[in-house]
Amino acid sequence: MAGPSHHIMALPTFDKPVKILIVASPYYKDVSDDQIAGAKAEIEKVGATWDLVAVPGALEIPTAIGIAERMSDFDGYVALGCVIRGETTHYDTVCNDSSRALQLLGLQGLCIGNGILTVENYDQAVVRADPAKMNKGGGAAAAALHLIALARKWGNADKGVGFTREIRLAGDTDSKTKA
């Protein structure tokens, strides 16, 4: 019996170029290659460009994104990796810490699509990574694109409401300049 269907939003459109960094951990290279293929295809559907960097594991993905944000000019990021449950608690640490770090970066305003797979076994990873099946790499890229569109919408909005800050110029007691 098939599970419930889920809604997939149409991809946003952009009037200015979009540049995305795909940060992937090729720990399970064939899984990673499928995730990357799905992400690239989704990014290219909207005419955006991408760069790709590889890091050793899922824990390094948020750090690479943080470095790129400080030192480059990307509009958004796609985090791709795979963590398969093993015999120790290392799985929990890697899953929780990589996810938490990405979430904290997102709360700082970075547009990140999280495609780090957290699975019980290799077969689950293969199905989720395959662009012809679950295409989680493509889904992560779509999430990043939607967040970029939202950031651009709100970043360009002229609401005309809210608080403004007043700055007094040195030595000026009467005039005020709004910033």
C-alpha positions in Angstrom: 0.0 0.0 0.0 1.4 3.4 -1.0 1.8 6.1 1.7 0.2 9.5 1.6 1.2 11.8 -1.2 3.1 15.0 -0.4 2.9 18.3 -2.1 6.0 19.5 -4.1 6.0 23.3 -4.6 6.8 24.7 -8.0 10.3 26.1 -8.2 10.6 29.9 -7.8 11.7 32.2 -10.6 14.4 34.8 -10.3 15.0 38.1 -12.0 18.6 38.3 -10.9 21.3 35.6 -11.1 21.5 33.0 -8.3 24.7 31.3 -7.3 24.6 28.2 -5.0 27.4 26.3 -3.3 26.8 22.5 -3.1 28.8 21.1 -0.1 28.9 17.3 -0.3 30.5 14.6 1.7 31.5 11.7 -0.6 31.9 9.3 2.3 29.5 6.9 0.4 30.6 8.1 -3.1 27.8 6.5 -5.2 25.2 7.9 -2.9 26.9 11.3 -3.0 27.1 11.2 -6.8 23.4 10.7 -7.1 22.6 13.4 -4.6 24.8 15.8 -6.4 23.3 15.0 -9.8 19.8 15.6 -8.4 20.8 18.9 -6.8 22.6 20.2 -10.0 19.6 19.4 -12.2 17.2 21.2 -9.8 19.4 24.3 -9.6 19.9 24.4 -13.4 16.0 24.3 -13.9 15.8 27.8 -12.6 18.9 29.0 -14.6 21.0 29.3 -11.4 24.7 28.4 -11.3 26.5 26.2 -8.8 29.9 25.4 -7.4 30.7 22.1 -5.7 33.1 21.4 -2.9 33.7 18.1 -1.1 34.4 17.7 2.6 35.4 14.5 4.5 32.1 13.9 6.4 28.7 15.3 7.5 30.2 17.1 10.5 32.4 19.2 8.2 29.5 20.4 6.0 28.2 23.2 8.3 31.7 24.5 8.9 32.4 24.6 5.1 29.1 26.5 4.6 30.1 29.0 7.4 33.5 29.6 5.8 31.9 30.1 2.4 29.4 32.6 3.8 32.1 34.7 5.4 34.5 34.5 2.4 32.5 34.2 -0.8 29.4 35.5 -2.5 26.9 32.6 -2.6 23.2 33.2 -2.4 22.5 29.8 -0.9 23.8 26.4 0.0 23.0 22.7 -0.5 24.2 20.3 2.2 24.6 16.8 0.9 25.8 13.7 2.8 24.8 10.4 4.2 25.0 9.0 7.7 24.1 5.3 8.1 23.4 3.9 11.5 26.2 1.7 12.8 26.8 -0.1 16.0 27.8 2.9 18.2 26.3 6.2 19.2 28.5 8.0 16.8 25.5 8.0 14.4 23.4 10.0 16.8 26.2 12.5 17.3 26.8 13.1 13.6 23.1 13.3 12.8 22.2 15.6 15.6 25.3 17.9 15.5 25.3 18.4 11.7 21.6 19.1 11.6 21.8 21.4 14.6 24.7 23.3 13.1 22.9 23.8 9.8 19.8 24.9 11.6 21.8 27.5 13.5 23.3 28.8 10.3 19.8 29.0 8.8 18.5 31.0 11.8 21.4 33.5 11.1 19.8 34.1 7.7 21.7 31.6 5.4 19.6 29.9 2.8 20.4 26.2 3.2 18.8 23.1 1.8 19.6 20.2 4.1 20.1 17.0 2.1 22.1 15.0 4.7 20.5 11.6 4.7 20.1 9.9 8.0 19.2 6.3 7.4 19.2 2.9 8.9 21.0 1.1 6.1 22.7 1.5 2.7 19.6 0.4 0.7 17.6 3.2 2.2 20.3 5.7 1.3 20.4 4.5 -2.4 16.7 4.9 -2.8 16.7 8.4 -1.2 19.7 9.6 -3.2 18.5 8.3 -6.6 17.3 11.2 -8.8 14.8 8.9 -10.4 13.4 7.8 -7.1 13.2 10.0 -4.0 15.8 12.6 -5.2 16.6 14.1 -1.8 19.5 16.0 -3.4 17.1 17.7 -5.7 14.8 18.3 -2.8 17.5 20.0 -0.8 18.4 22.2 -3.8 14.7 23.2 -4.2 14.6 24.1 -0.5 17.6 26.3 -0.8 16.1 28.0 -3.9 12.8 28.7 -2.1 14.7 30.2 0.8 16.7 32.4 -1.5 13.5 33.6 -3.2 12.0 34.4 0.2 15.1 36.2 1.4 15.1 38.3 -1.8 11.3 39.0 -1.5 11.7 40.3 2.1 15.1 41.8 1.6 13.8 44.1 -1.1 10.5 44.9 0.5 9.8 48.5 1.4 7.3 48.1 4.2 7.2 51.6 5.4 6.3 50.4 8.9 8.3 49.5 11.9 11.1 51.2 13.8 13.7 53.4 12.4 16.9 54.4 14.2 17.7 58.1 14.6 21.3 59.2 14.4 22.5 62.6 15.7 25.4 64.0 13.8 28.3 65.1 15.9 27.8 68.6 17.3 24.2 68.7 16.0 21.5 69.1 18.5 18.5 69.7 16.2 18.7 67.7 13.0 18.1 63.9 12.9 19.1 61.5 10.2 17.3 58.3 9.8 19.3 55.2 9.1 
